[in-house]
Amino acid sequence: MSKAKHFHFIGICGTAMGSTALALRMQGHTITGSDNAVYPPMSTLLEEQGITLMSGYKAENPPADADVYVVGNAISRGNVEVEELLVRKAPLESMAELLKRHVIQGKRSFVVTGTHGKTTTSSILTWLFENAGREPGYMIGGVPENFTVGARFNDSPHFVIEGDEYDTAFFDKRSKFLHYLPECAIVNNVEFDHADIFKDLDEIILAFQRMTLQVPRNGLVLINGDCANSLQVKAKCPAPTRTVGTGSDCEDRIVITAAKPESTEFTINGVPFTLPMIGEFNVRNAAMAICAARFGGLNDEEIRAGLLTFKGVFRRQTERGEKNGIKVIDDFGHHPTAIRETLKGLRQRYPGQRLWAVFEPRSNTSRRKVLQNELVEALKVADGCVIAAVNAIEKVPVELRLDPEQVAREVTASGRECYYEPSTEAIIARLKAQTRPGDVSIVFSNGGFDGLHGKLLERL
C-alpha cells in the first residue's frame, strides 16, 4: 500500500486482529479500534504504537472519516457499531479480505493450511526466509519465538500466512484461506474440526479443494502424502503438486534418522537436516516448510542454517517451570490428534519420565462428543491424566455435549489413571496427590485455563 489509510477495527484485541492492526500501524496507517475486552497485553501493545482504543461497542465509536471498517469474525449482527455502519452504507471488510486487497495482492503468497501444525509450519517457513535475508512479510496466528510480533507487512515479494479453514465473517461464511491468493499452498493434514460450522468431513475436504483451485499453474501445492483426506484434496487440484511424508510412495520422502531429547535428525530424499524440536509431527511441519522454502528460492545450506536457529512457538510444548522436581508444560493442543502427537513427542524429550496430561475441553469441537472416542485414545498415551469440566457447556446442545466423566472412565478401564475434576482447585489437589518428583504435567488448552499453569507451580 502506498497511500496511508485510516482503518477502524471492530474487535481489535483478538490476537489476529491486534497483530494486523499493529502491522498496518507500522506501515504508517492510522488505526483506531474497539473491543468489549480491552486489557493487557494486547491493549498495551496497541496503545504504545499510537493506536486509539475504545472500550465497549458504541454507535459513535467508528470514525466518520475512516477508509475501511474491519469486522472481526467473532462479531455478529446486532453489534451496535456494525448496525450503525450498515445504516451509513460504510465499506465493511473482513480481516481476510483486508489482507487480500491491501497486503497480499501482487506478492508470492505462501499459505500454510491444515487441521494441525499451521502455526509451527508457517513460523518455520517465515524464519527460513528471514534468516536467509529475504525479510518476508507474514501473518501468523501465534507468537513465533524468533520474532517480536505475530505479523509484519512490508515490500518483500515473499508473504507467509497461516491459512485457517474457519469462516471469515458474519457476512462471508467462506473459509478464511480462500482469500489468500496462494502461489504455494501447504496442506499439512485434513481432519474433522470446527464442528460448529462444518457438518462433516466432506465439507472440510471441499473447502480445502476450493482453496487449491486458486493456485496458478506456475505455483505448487504440497500435500501430506500419508494422509488419505489430504490425498482427496490432491485428486481435485489443477495446479502442480508434490506429496511429502514418510511413506515410500511420497515424492519428498521423510526418514527420521535420530531422535534426541532436544532435536531430531531426518532426511528428505536422502538430504540431511537437523531440527531443534521433538516429535515426528514437528519433523513433518519442518519438511513442509523446507519444500516450500526451496520453491521460494532458498538452497539447502540456507535452509539448514535457518532450521538450526529456529526457537519454536509460544504455547507449543513450552516449559513454564519446575517445582519440587515436577515440570509444568503449556500446550495449545485441543484436538485429539494434536494431543496424541504432542504426548508422543514429549516421550522423546523426557524419556523414562511419567507424563500427566491435563485437558480442558474448550474449543467448539472439543466441547462436543463428535471426537470423544478419539480423545479417549489420545489420553491413553499419557501415564495419567485429568480432564476438566467442559468450558461454557451451556453453549452446546445437551445431546451434542462431550461427557468428560465417561472419557475418564474409559481411559481408566484401559489401565491408565484418569480423573474427571470439575474445578481448578480439584485439579490441583488431584495432581498434588498423584504426581511425584521426575513427573511432567502437560496442560492442554486453547485458552487461559483459569491460570492453572501458574497455580500448579505455586502449589505442587
C-alpha positions as CSV (number, residue, x, y, z in Angstrom):
1,M,0.0,0.0,0.0
2,S,1.4,3.4,-0.9
3,K,-1.3,5.8,0.3
4,A,-1.8,6.0,4.1
5,K,-5.3,4.9,5.1
6,H,-7.4,5.0,8.2
7,F,-8.6,1.6,9.4
8,H,-11.1,1.1,12.2
9,F,-11.2,-2.4,13.7
10,I,-14.3,-3.8,15.4
11,G,-12.9,-6.5,17.8
12,I,-9.3,-5.1,17.7
13,C,-8.0,-7.0,20.7
14,G,-8.2,-10.5,19.2
15,T,-4.8,-12.0,18.6
16,A,-5.0,-11.9,14.8
17,M,-6.9,-8.6,14.6
18,G,-4.5,-6.9,17.0
19,S,-1.4,-8.3,15.1
20,T,-2.9,-7.0,11.8
21,A,-3.6,-3.6,13.3
22,L,-0.1,-3.3,14.7
23,A,1.5,-4.3,11.3
24,L,-0.6,-1.7,9.5
25,R,0.3,0.9,12.0
26,M,4.0,0.2,11.5
27,Q,3.4,0.9,7.8
28,G,2.2,4.4,8.7
29,H,-1.5,3.9,8.6
30,T,-3.9,5.5,11.1
31,I,-5.6,2.8,13.3
32,T,-8.5,3.0,15.7
33,G,-10.4,0.2,17.2
34,S,-12.9,-1.0,19.7
35,D,-13.5,-4.2,21.7
36,N,-15.5,-5.4,24.7
37,A,-12.4,-6.7,26.3
38,V,-9.7,-4.0,26.2
39,Y,-6.9,-5.3,28.5
40,P,-3.2,-6.0,28.5
41,P,-1.0,-7.3,27.0
42,M,-2.7,-6.6,23.6
43,S,-4.1,-3.2,24.7
44,T,-0.7,-2.1,25.9
45,L,1.0,-3.2,22.6
46,L,-1.6,-1.3,20.6
47,E,-1.6,1.9,22.6
48,E,2.2,2.0,22.6
49,Q,2.1,2.3,18.8
50,G,-0.3,5.2,18.9
51,I,-3.5,3.2,18.2
52,T,-6.6,4.7,19.7
53,L,-8.7,2.1,21.6
54,M,-12.3,2.4,22.7
55,S,-13.6,0.1,25.4
56,G,-17.0,-1.3,24.7
57,Y,-19.0,-1.1,21.4
58,K,-20.8,2.1,20.8
59,A,-22.6,3.5,17.7
60,E,-20.4,6.7,17.9
61,N,-17.1,4.8,18.0
62,P,-16.5,4.3,14.3
63,P,-14.9,7.5,13.0
64,A,-16.8,9.1,10.1
65,D,-13.5,9.6,8.1
66,A,-12.1,6.0,8.2
67,D,-11.4,4.5,4.8
68,V,-12.0,0.9,5.9
69,Y,-14.0,-0.7,8.7
70,V,-12.7,-4.1,9.6
71,V,-15.1,-6.6,11.2
72,G,-13.6,-9.5,13.2
73,N,-15.1,-12.9,12.7
74,A,-16.3,-13.0,16.3
75,I,-18.6,-10.0,15.6
76,S,-22.2,-10.7,14.6
77,R,-25.3,-8.8,13.5
78,G,-26.7,-6.8,16.5
79,N,-23.3,-5.3,17.3
80,V,-24.1,-1.6,17.6
81,E,-21.1,-0.5,15.6
82,V,-22.0,-2.9,12.8
83,E,-25.6,-1.8,12.8
84,E,-24.5,1.9,12.6
85,L,-22.1,1.3,9.8
86,L,-24.7,-0.6,7.8
87,V,-27.0,2.4,8.1
88,R,-24.2,4.7,7.0
89,K,-23.5,2.3,4.0
90,A,-19.9,2.3,5.1
91,P,-17.3,-0.1,3.5
92,L,-17.2,-3.2,5.8
93,E,-14.3,-5.7,5.2
94,S,-13.4,-8.9,6.9
95,M,-9.8,-9.2,8.1
96,A,-9.2,-11.9,5.5
97,E,-10.4,-9.6,2.7
98,L,-8.3,-6.7,4.1
99,L,-5.2,-8.9,3.9
100,K,-6.0,-10.0,0.3
101,R,-6.8,-6.5,-1.0
102,H,-4.3,-4.4,0.9
103,V,-1.4,-6.7,1.7
104,I,-1.1,-9.9,-0.3
105,Q,-2.1,-9.0,-3.9
106,G,1.0,-8.9,-6.2
107,K,3.2,-10.9,-3.8
108,R,4.4,-14.5,-3.7
109,S,1.9,-15.8,-1.2
110,F,2.8,-19.0,0.8
111,V,-0.4,-20.2,2.5
112,V,0.0,-22.8,5.3
113,T,-3.1,-24.8,5.9
114,G,-4.2,-28.0,7.7
115,T,-6.0,-29.1,10.8
116,H,-2.8,-29.3,12.7
117,G,0.6,-27.7,12.6
118,K,-0.3,-24.4,10.8
119,T,1.3,-22.1,13.3
120,T,4.5,-24.1,13.7
121,T,4.9,-24.6,9.9
122,S,4.3,-21.0,9.0
123,S,6.7,-19.9,11.8
124,I,9.5,-22.2,10.5
125,L,8.9,-21.1,6.9
126,T,8.9,-17.4,7.8
127,W,12.1,-17.8,9.8
128,L,13.8,-19.7,7.0
129,F,13.2,-16.8,4.6
130,E,14.2,-14.2,7.3
131,N,17.4,-16.0,8.3
132,A,18.4,-16.1,4.6
133,G,17.9,-12.3,4.3
134,R,14.6,-12.3,2.4
135,E,12.8,-10.3,5.0
136,P,9.3,-11.7,4.3
137,G,6.0,-10.2,5.2
138,Y,4.0,-12.6,7.3
139,M,0.8,-13.2,9.3
140,I,1.0,-16.0,11.9
141,G,-1.8,-16.9,14.3
142,G,0.6,-17.5,17.2
143,V,3.7,-16.0,18.7
144,P,6.9,-17.3,17.0
145,E,9.9,-17.1,19.4
146,N,12.2,-15.8,16.6
147,F,10.0,-12.6,16.2
148,T,8.7,-10.0,18.5
149,V,5.3,-9.7,16.7
150,G,2.9,-12.0,15.0
151,A,2.6,-10.1,11.8
152,R,4.7,-7.8,9.5
153,F,3.7,-6.1,6.3
154,N,6.5,-4.8,4.0
155,D,7.6,-4.6,0.4
156,S,9.2,-8.0,0.3
157,P,7.9,-10.2,-2.6
158,H,7.5,-13.1,-0.1
159,F,4.5,-13.3,2.2
160,V,3.8,-16.2,4.5
161,I,0.4,-16.6,6.1
162,E,-1.3,-19.2,8.3
163,G,-4.4,-20.2,6.4
164,D,-7.4,-21.1,8.6
165,E,-10.4,-23.0,7.2
166,Y,-12.7,-21.3,9.8
167,D,-15.3,-18.9,8.4
168,T,-14.5,-15.3,7.5
169,A,-17.2,-13.0,8.9
170,F,-20.9,-12.9,9.7
171,F,-21.4,-11.7,6.1
172,D,-18.9,-14.1,4.5
173,K,-19.2,-17.7,5.5
174,R,-16.4,-18.9,3.3
175,S,-13.2,-20.2,4.8
176,K,-10.6,-17.5,5.5
177,F,-7.9,-19.2,3.4
178,L,-10.0,-18.7,0.2
179,H,-8.9,-15.0,0.4
180,Y,-5.1,-15.5,0.5
181,L,-4.2,-15.9,-3.2
182,P,-1.7,-18.8,-2.8
183,E,1.2,-19.3,-5.1
184,C,2.4,-22.1,-2.9
185,A,-0.1,-23.9,-0.6
186,I,0.8,-26.4,2.1
187,V,-1.8,-28.9,3.1
188,N,-0.4,-30.3,6.3
189,N,-3.3,-32.7,7.1
190,V,-7.1,-32.7,6.9
191,E,-9.3,-34.0,9.7
192,F,-12.8,-33.1,11.1
193,D,-12.7,-30.0,13.2
194,H,-14.8,-26.8,13.7
195,A,-17.9,-28.8,14.4
196,D,-19.8,-25.5,14.9
197,I,-19.6,-24.6,11.2
198,F,-18.8,-27.8,9.3
199,K,-21.4,-30.5,9.0
200,D,-19.0,-33.3,8.3
201,L,-15.5,-34.2,7.0
202,D,-16.7,-34.0,3.4
203,E,-17.5,-30.3,3.8
204,I,-14.0,-29.7,5.2
205,I,-12.3,-31.5,2.3
206,L,-14.4,-29.5,-0.1
207,A,-13.1,-26.2,1.5
208,F,-9.5,-27.3,1.0
209,Q,-10.2,-28.3,-2.6
210,R,-11.6,-24.9,-3.3
211,M,-8.5,-23.3,-1.8
212,T,-6.2,-25.2,-4.1
213,L,-8.3,-24.1,-7.1
214,Q,-6.7,-20.7,-6.7
215,V,-3.1,-21.9,-7.1
216,P,-1.7,-20.9,-10.5
217,R,-0.1,-23.3,-13.0
218,N,3.4,-22.0,-12.1
219,G,2.6,-22.5,-8.4
220,L,2.9,-25.5,-6.1
221,V,0.6,-27.4,-3.7
222,L,2.5,-29.5,-1.1
223,I,0.3,-32.4,0.2
224,N,0.7,-34.7,3.1
225,G,1.2,-38.0,1.2
226,D,0.5,-40.1,4.4
227,C,-3.0,-38.5,4.9
228,A,-5.8,-40.1,3.0
229,N,-8.0,-37.0,3.4
230,S,-5.2,-34.7,2.1
231,L,-4.8,-37.0,-0.9
232,Q,-8.5,-36.4,-1.7
233,V,-7.7,-32.7,-1.9
234,K,-4.8,-33.5,-4.3
235,A,-7.1,-35.5,-6.5
236,K,-9.1,-32.4,-7.4
237,C,-6.1,-30.0,-7.6
238,P,-5.4,-28.4,-11.1
239,A,-2.1,-27.0,-10.0
240,P,1.3,-28.8,-9.7
241,T,1.5,-30.9,-6.5
242,R,4.2,-32.8,-4.6
243,T,3.5,-35.3,-1.8
244,V,5.5,-35.0,1.4
245,G,5.6,-37.7,4.0
246,T,7.2,-40.9,5.5
247,G,5.5,-43.3,3.0
248,S,7.6,-45.0,0.4
249,D,5.4,-43.5,-2.4
250,C,5.8,-39.9,-1.3
251,E,7.7,-37.7,-3.8
252,D,9.5,-36.0,-1.0
253,R,10.1,-38.8,1.5
254,I,10.9,-38.1,5.1
255,V,13.1,-40.5,7.1
256,I,13.9,-39.8,10.8
257,T,17.5,-40.9,11.4
258,A,18.0,-39.8,15.1
259,A,15.6,-38.7,17.8
260,K,17.3,-36.9,20.7
261,P,15.8,-35.1,23.8
262,E,16.2,-31.6,22.2
263,S,16.5,-32.3,18.5
264,T,15.6,-34.6,15.7
265,E,17.7,-35.5,12.6
266,F,16.0,-36.5,9.4
267,T,16.4,-36.7,5.6
268,I,14.2,-35.7,2.7
269,N,15.0,-37.9,-0.2
270,G,18.4,-38.6,1.4
271,V,19.3,-35.0,2.0
272,P,20.0,-34.5,5.8
273,F,18.6,-31.8,8.1
274,T,18.5,-31.2,11.9
275,L,15.6,-29.7,13.7
276,P,15.9,-28.4,17.3
277,M,12.5,-29.7,18.1
278,I,11.0,-33.1,19.1
279,G,8.4,-35.4,17.6
280,E,7.5,-36.8,14.2
281,F,4.8,-34.2,13.9
282,N,7.3,-31.3,14.1
283,V,9.5,-33.1,11.6
284,R,6.5,-33.2,9.2
285,N,5.9,-29.5,9.8
286,A,9.6,-28.7,9.1
287,A,9.7,-30.9,6.0
288,M,6.7,-28.9,4.5
289,A,8.5,-25.7,5.3
290,I,11.7,-26.9,3.7
291,C,9.9,-27.9,0.5
292,A,8.1,-24.5,0.4
293,A,11.4,-22.6,1.0
294,R,13.0,-24.5,-1.8
295,F,10.1,-23.4,-4.1
296,G,10.7,-19.9,-2.8
297,G,14.3,-19.9,-3.9
298,L,16.3,-20.9,-0.9
299,N,19.1,-23.5,-1.2
300,D,19.6,-26.3,1.3
301,E,22.5,-24.6,3.1
302,E,20.4,-21.6,3.8
303,I,17.6,-23.8,5.0
304,R,19.9,-25.8,7.3
305,A,21.2,-22.6,8.9
306,G,17.6,-21.4,9.4
307,L,16.4,-24.6,10.9
308,L,19.3,-24.8,13.5
309,T,18.4,-21.3,14.8
310,F,14.6,-21.8,14.9
311,K,13.4,-21.2,18.5
312,G,9.8,-22.6,18.4
313,V,6.4,-21.1,19.0
314,F,5.0,-19.8,22.3
315,R,2.5,-22.3,23.9
316,R,3.7,-25.2,21.8
317,Q,5.3,-27.6,24.3
318,T,6.5,-24.6,26.3
319,E,8.1,-25.4,29.7
320,R,6.6,-23.0,32.2
321,G,8.7,-24.1,35.2
322,E,9.5,-26.8,37.7
323,K,8.5,-27.2,41.3
324,N,9.7,-30.0,43.6
325,G,11.1,-31.9,40.6
326,I,7.8,-31.7,38.7
327,K,7.8,-29.9,35.4
328,V,4.8,-28.0,34.1
329,I,4.4,-27.8,30.3
330,D,1.9,-25.5,28.4
331,D,0.5,-26.6,25.1
332,F,-2.2,-25.2,22.9
333,G,-3.4,-28.6,21.8
334,H,-7.2,-29.1,21.8
335,H,-7.9,-31.7,19.0
336,P,-7.3,-35.4,19.9
337,T,-4.7,-35.8,17.2
338,A,-2.7,-32.8,18.4
339,I,-2.8,-34.1,22.0
340,R,-1.7,-37.6,21.0
341,E,1.2,-36.4,18.8
342,T,2.4,-33.9,21.4
343,L,2.4,-36.6,24.1
344,K,4.3,-39.0,21.8
345,G,6.9,-36.2,21.1
346,L,7.3,-35.4,24.7
347,R,8.3,-39.0,25.3
348,Q,11.3,-38.2,23.2
349,R,12.2,-35.1,25.3
350,Y,11.5,-36.8,28.7
351,P,12.5,-40.5,28.3
352,G,11.6,-42.7,31.2
353,Q,9.6,-39.9,33.0
354,R,5.9,-40.1,33.8
355,L,3.7,-37.8,31.7
356,W,0.5,-36.4,33.2
357,A,-1.9,-34.8,30.7
358,V,-4.4,-32.2,31.9
359,F,-7.0,-31.3,29.3
360,E,-9.6,-28.5,29.2
361,P,-12.4,-29.1,26.6
362,R,-12.7,-25.6,25.4
363,S,-12.8,-25.3,21.6
364,N,-16.1,-25.6,19.7
365,T,-15.2,-29.1,18.6
366,S,-13.7,-30.5,21.9
367,R,-16.8,-29.4,23.8
368,R,-18.8,-31.8,21.6
369,K,-18.9,-35.6,21.7
370,V,-18.1,-35.9,18.0
371,L,-14.5,-36.8,18.7
372,Q,-15.0,-38.3,22.2
373,N,-13.7,-41.8,21.2
374,E,-10.6,-40.2,19.6
375,L,-10.0,-38.2,22.8
376,V,-10.0,-41.4,24.8
377,E,-7.4,-42.9,22.6
378,A,-5.2,-39.7,22.7
379,L,-5.2,-39.5,26.5
380,K,-4.2,-43.2,26.8
381,V,-0.7,-42.1,25.5
382,A,-0.1,-40.4,28.9
383,D,0.8,-42.2,32.0
384,G,-2.0,-40.4,33.8
385,C,-4.5,-37.7,33.0
386,V,-7.0,-35.3,34.4
387,I,-9.9,-33.9,32.3
388,A,-11.6,-30.7,33.4
389,A,-15.2,-29.7,33.1
390,V,-16.4,-28.6,29.6
391,N,-15.9,-24.9,29.3
392,A,-19.1,-22.9,28.5
393,I,-21.1,-26.1,28.3
394,E,-24.3,-24.2,28.1
395,K,-23.4,-23.2,24.5
396,V,-23.6,-26.8,23.3
397,P,-27.0,-28.6,23.0
398,V,-27.3,-31.3,25.6
399,E,-27.4,-34.2,23.1
400,L,-24.1,-33.0,21.5
401,R,-22.0,-32.4,24.6
402,L,-18.8,-34.2,25.4
403,D,-19.1,-36.4,28.5
404,P,-15.8,-35.9,30.4
405,E,-16.7,-38.4,33.1
406,Q,-17.3,-41.1,30.6
407,V,-13.9,-40.2,29.0
408,A,-12.2,-40.6,32.4
409,R,-13.9,-44.0,33.0
410,E,-12.9,-45.4,29.6
411,V,-9.3,-44.2,29.9
412,T,-9.1,-45.7,33.4
413,A,-10.6,-49.0,32.1
414,S,-7.7,-49.3,29.6
415,G,-5.2,-49.3,32.5
416,R,-4.2,-45.6,32.6
417,E,-5.2,-43.4,35.6
418,C,-7.7,-40.8,34.5
419,Y,-9.8,-38.5,36.7
420,Y,-12.6,-36.0,36.0
421,E,-12.2,-32.9,38.2
422,P,-14.8,-30.1,37.8
423,S,-12.7,-27.2,39.2
424,T,-9.2,-25.7,39.1
425,E,-8.8,-26.4,42.8
426,A,-9.8,-30.0,42.4
427,I,-7.4,-30.5,39.5
428,I,-4.5,-29.0,41.6
429,A,-5.4,-31.2,44.5
430,R,-5.5,-34.3,42.3
431,L,-2.1,-33.6,40.8
432,K,-0.6,-32.8,44.2
433,A,-1.8,-36.2,45.4
434,Q,-0.8,-38.2,42.3
435,T,2.5,-36.6,40.9
436,R,6.0,-37.1,42.3
437,P,9.5,-35.7,41.5
438,G,10.5,-36.6,38.0
439,D,7.0,-36.3,36.6
440,V,5.9,-34.0,33.8
441,S,2.5,-32.3,33.7
442,I,1.3,-31.1,30.3
443,V,-1.6,-28.7,30.4
444,F,-3.6,-28.7,27.1
445,S,-5.9,-25.8,26.5
446,N,-6.6,-23.2,23.8
447,G,-7.5,-20.7,26.5
448,G,-6.1,-19.4,29.8
449,F,-7.5,-22.4,31.8
450,D,-8.0,-20.2,34.9
451,G,-4.3,-19.6,35.2
452,L,-3.8,-23.3,36.0
453,H,-0.1,-23.4,35.0
454,G,1.0,-20.7,37.5
455,K,-1.2,-22.1,40.2
456,L,0.2,-25.6,39.8
457,L,3.8,-24.2,40.1
458,E,2.8,-22.4,43.3
459,R,1.1,-25.4,44.9
460,L,2.9,-28.5,43.7
